[in-house]
Amino acid sequence: MTETQVLEVLRQGKMEEKGLLPYSSNHSFLVVMRDGDVTAPAVYKPQRGESPLWDFEYGTLCKREAAAFAISDKLGWDLVPPTVLREGTRGLGSIQLYIDHDPDRHYFTAAEDARFSVSFRQLALFDFVVNNADRKSGHCLIGGDQRIWAIDHGICFHTDYKLRTVIWEFSCEAIEPAQLEDLHSLRSALTAAESSLIQQLRHLLNRQEVAATLRRLEHVLRTGTYPAPIPQRRNYPWPPI
């Protein structure tokens, strides 16, 4: 299916629960979305299954998942699987296409694979822009299509700097022209008052979080280099995988 077709079945399909996914800090369900003869496996994260956090407003994690897809989609980097926010069997939640993958392969096992070099560089920039507080190695899936998929973006978009990631290999290197061009296009979308991206983000994030996203983007464009860890800060997630 095309991305448009996947998004359509995620938005319009009837949800059938298959079971609770283990080892998740928040309730996550494997579901099948059905729209006529079209089906798609997905991960459903209901709002009411979110664990309270001291630094993120309760009930917003599912919205942040959808916002991360909106940013990834606008960049054209296709890092985040198609994700929508809608009502499901357990209320409002994010629904993301399930990616068939090998659980033994992740960032630490694939970082040296030249096939994924561009994707990992894009992911390092993406995580800075969305202020990802939890980029574990295991949140980088190598799909059956042999491409990188980035998942778990519930704790992104905070207004305070919270970047924690395992991807620091490119720190201080110059950003490639192709990536800079895409980032400039994203900036145009974030500064156009009535752009489709801004309209999406208004429903998913508060005004301060959208403004902070633009500030981070402008910072990376101004420096022209990949972000570097800040001394005496917690720069890595735990556990790292």
C-alpha positions as CSV (number, residue, x, y, z in Angstrom):
1,M,0.0,0.0,0.0
2,T,1.0,3.6,-0.5
3,E,1.4,5.9,2.5
4,T,-1.9,7.6,1.5
5,Q,-3.7,4.2,1.5
6,V,-2.1,3.3,4.9
7,L,-3.2,6.6,6.4
8,E,-6.7,6.1,5.1
9,V,-7.1,2.7,6.7
10,L,-5.6,4.0,10.0
11,R,-8.1,6.9,10.0
12,Q,-11.2,5.1,8.8
13,G,-10.7,1.5,9.6
14,K,-12.5,-0.6,12.2
15,M,-10.1,-1.6,15.0
16,E,-9.7,-5.2,16.2
17,E,-7.5,-5.7,19.3
18,K,-5.1,-8.6,19.2
19,G,-3.4,-8.1,22.5
20,L,-1.3,-5.9,24.9
21,L,2.3,-5.5,23.8
22,P,4.7,-6.5,26.6
23,Y,7.6,-4.4,28.1
24,S,5.9,-1.0,27.4
25,S,5.9,1.7,30.0
26,N,2.5,2.8,28.6
27,H,-0.3,0.6,27.5
28,S,0.3,-0.3,23.8
29,F,-1.9,-2.7,21.9
30,L,-1.3,-4.7,18.7
31,V,-4.4,-4.1,16.6
32,V,-5.6,-4.8,13.1
33,M,-7.3,-2.0,11.2
34,R,-9.9,-3.0,8.6
35,D,-11.5,-0.8,6.0
36,G,-13.4,-3.0,3.6
37,D,-11.0,-5.5,2.1
38,V,-8.0,-3.5,3.2
39,T,-6.2,-4.5,6.5
40,A,-3.2,-3.1,8.2
41,P,-1.5,-4.2,11.5
42,A,-0.9,-1.2,13.9
43,V,0.1,-0.2,17.4
44,Y,-2.5,1.6,19.3
45,K,-1.5,3.7,22.3
46,P,-4.6,5.0,24.1
47,Q,-4.5,8.3,26.0
48,R,-5.9,6.8,29.2
49,G,-3.2,4.1,29.2
50,E,-0.4,6.7,29.6
51,S,1.7,6.6,32.8
52,P,1.9,10.1,34.5
53,L,5.2,11.9,34.1
54,W,6.4,14.9,36.1
55,D,7.6,16.9,33.1
56,F,5.1,16.1,30.3
57,E,1.4,16.9,30.6
58,Y,-0.7,13.8,31.2
59,G,-2.7,12.7,28.2
60,T,-0.4,14.3,25.6
61,L,1.9,11.5,24.7
62,C,-0.3,10.1,22.0
63,K,-0.5,13.6,20.5
64,R,3.2,13.9,20.5
65,E,3.4,10.6,18.6
66,A,1.2,12.0,15.9
67,A,3.2,15.3,15.8
68,A,6.4,13.4,15.3
69,F,5.0,11.8,12.2
70,A,3.8,15.1,10.9
71,I,7.3,16.6,11.1
72,S,8.9,13.4,9.6
73,D,6.4,13.5,6.8
74,K,7.0,17.2,6.0
75,L,10.7,16.6,5.9
76,G,10.2,13.8,3.4
77,W,12.6,11.6,5.3
78,D,9.9,8.9,6.0
79,L,11.5,8.0,9.3
80,V,8.4,7.6,11.4
81,P,5.8,5.0,10.4
82,P,2.4,6.5,9.3
83,T,0.6,7.6,12.5
84,V,-2.8,9.1,13.2
85,L,-4.6,10.4,16.3
86,R,-8.2,9.1,16.6
87,E,-10.8,7.3,18.7
88,G,-10.2,3.6,19.2
89,T,-11.6,0.8,21.2
90,R,-10.2,2.4,24.4
91,G,-10.7,6.0,23.6
92,L,-8.5,8.6,22.0
93,G,-5.0,7.4,21.1
94,S,-2.3,7.3,18.5
95,I,-2.4,4.5,15.9
96,Q,0.8,3.7,14.1
97,L,1.5,1.3,11.3
98,Y,3.2,-1.8,12.8
99,I,6.6,-2.4,11.3
100,D,7.6,-6.0,10.8
101,H,11.2,-6.2,11.9
102,D,14.0,-8.3,13.4
103,P,14.1,-7.5,17.1
104,D,17.8,-8.4,17.3
105,R,18.7,-5.6,14.8
106,H,18.7,-2.0,16.0
107,Y,21.0,1.0,16.0
108,F,23.9,-0.6,17.8
109,T,24.0,-3.5,15.4
110,A,23.4,-1.5,12.3
111,A,25.3,1.8,12.9
112,E,28.3,0.7,10.7
113,D,26.1,-0.5,7.8
114,A,26.6,2.0,5.0
115,R,23.1,1.3,3.7
116,F,21.7,3.1,6.7
117,S,24.2,6.0,6.9
118,V,21.9,8.7,5.5
119,S,18.9,7.6,7.5
120,F,20.8,7.7,10.8
121,R,22.2,11.1,10.0
122,Q,18.6,12.3,9.2
123,L,17.5,10.7,12.4
124,A,20.1,12.6,14.5
125,L,18.8,15.9,13.0
126,F,15.1,14.9,13.4
127,D,15.6,14.0,17.1
128,F,17.2,17.4,17.8
129,V,14.3,19.2,16.1
130,V,11.6,17.3,17.9
131,N,13.7,17.3,21.2
132,N,13.5,13.5,21.6
133,A,14.1,12.6,25.3
134,D,14.3,8.9,24.6
135,R,16.1,7.7,21.4
136,K,17.1,4.3,22.5
137,S,18.9,1.9,20.1
138,G,15.8,-0.4,20.1
139,H,13.7,2.5,18.9
140,C,15.4,2.2,15.6
141,L,13.8,-0.7,13.7
142,I,15.3,-2.3,10.6
143,G,12.1,-3.3,8.8
144,G,11.6,-6.2,6.5
145,D,11.9,-3.7,3.7
146,Q,15.5,-3.1,4.8
147,R,15.1,0.5,5.8
148,I,15.2,2.4,9.1
149,W,12.0,3.1,11.0
150,A,12.0,5.3,14.1
151,I,9.3,4.6,16.8
152,D,8.3,5.8,20.3
153,H,8.0,9.6,20.2
154,G,5.7,10.1,23.2
155,I,8.2,12.2,25.1
156,C,9.2,14.7,22.4
157,F,8.6,18.4,21.8
158,H,9.2,19.7,25.4
159,T,10.0,23.4,25.6
160,D,13.1,22.7,27.7
161,Y,16.1,21.0,26.2
162,K,15.8,17.3,26.9
163,L,17.6,15.5,24.0
164,R,18.7,12.1,25.0
165,T,19.9,9.8,22.3
166,V,22.4,7.0,21.4
167,I,23.2,8.7,18.1
168,W,26.1,11.1,18.7
169,E,28.5,9.8,16.0
170,F,28.0,12.8,13.7
171,S,28.4,15.5,16.3
172,C,29.9,18.8,15.0
173,E,30.1,17.5,11.4
174,A,28.7,19.8,8.7
175,I,25.2,19.0,7.7
176,E,25.0,17.8,4.1
177,P,23.3,20.2,1.5
178,A,20.4,17.8,0.8
179,Q,19.6,17.6,4.5
180,L,19.9,21.4,4.9
181,E,17.5,21.9,2.0
182,D,14.9,19.7,3.6
183,L,15.3,21.5,6.9
184,H,14.8,24.9,5.2
185,S,11.6,23.6,3.6
186,L,10.5,22.5,7.1
187,R,11.2,26.0,8.4
188,S,9.1,27.5,5.6
189,A,6.2,25.3,6.7
190,L,6.6,26.2,10.4
191,T,6.7,29.9,9.6
192,A,3.7,30.0,7.3
193,A,0.7,30.8,9.5
194,E,-1.9,28.7,7.6
195,S,0.3,25.9,6.3
196,S,-1.1,22.4,6.6
197,L,1.7,21.5,9.0
198,I,0.9,24.3,11.4
199,Q,-2.7,23.4,11.4
200,Q,-1.9,19.9,12.3
201,L,0.5,20.9,15.1
202,R,-2.0,23.3,16.6
203,H,-4.2,20.3,17.4
204,L,-1.4,18.2,18.8
205,L,0.9,20.6,20.7
206,N,0.6,23.9,22.6
207,R,1.7,27.2,21.2
208,Q,4.9,27.2,23.2
209,E,5.9,23.8,22.1
210,V,5.4,24.7,18.4
211,A,7.5,27.9,18.9
212,A,10.3,25.9,20.7
213,T,10.4,23.4,17.7
214,L,11.0,26.3,15.3
215,R,13.7,27.7,17.6
216,R,15.5,24.4,17.6
217,L,15.2,24.1,13.9
218,E,16.6,27.7,13.4
219,H,19.5,26.8,15.7
220,V,20.6,23.8,13.7
221,L,20.2,25.8,10.4
222,R,22.3,28.7,11.9
223,T,25.1,26.4,13.0
224,G,25.0,24.1,10.0
225,T,26.4,21.3,12.0
226,Y,25.1,18.1,13.7
227,P,24.2,18.6,17.4
228,A,26.8,17.6,20.0
229,P,26.2,16.4,23.6
230,I,26.2,19.1,26.3
231,P,28.8,18.5,29.0
232,Q,27.4,17.6,32.5
233,R,23.9,16.8,31.0
234,R,22.2,13.5,30.8
235,N,22.8,12.9,27.1
236,Y,22.0,9.2,26.8
237,P,18.7,7.4,27.5
238,W,18.5,4.5,30.0
239,P,18.5,1.7,29.3
240,P,20.3,2.5,26.0
241,I,18.6,-0.4,24.1
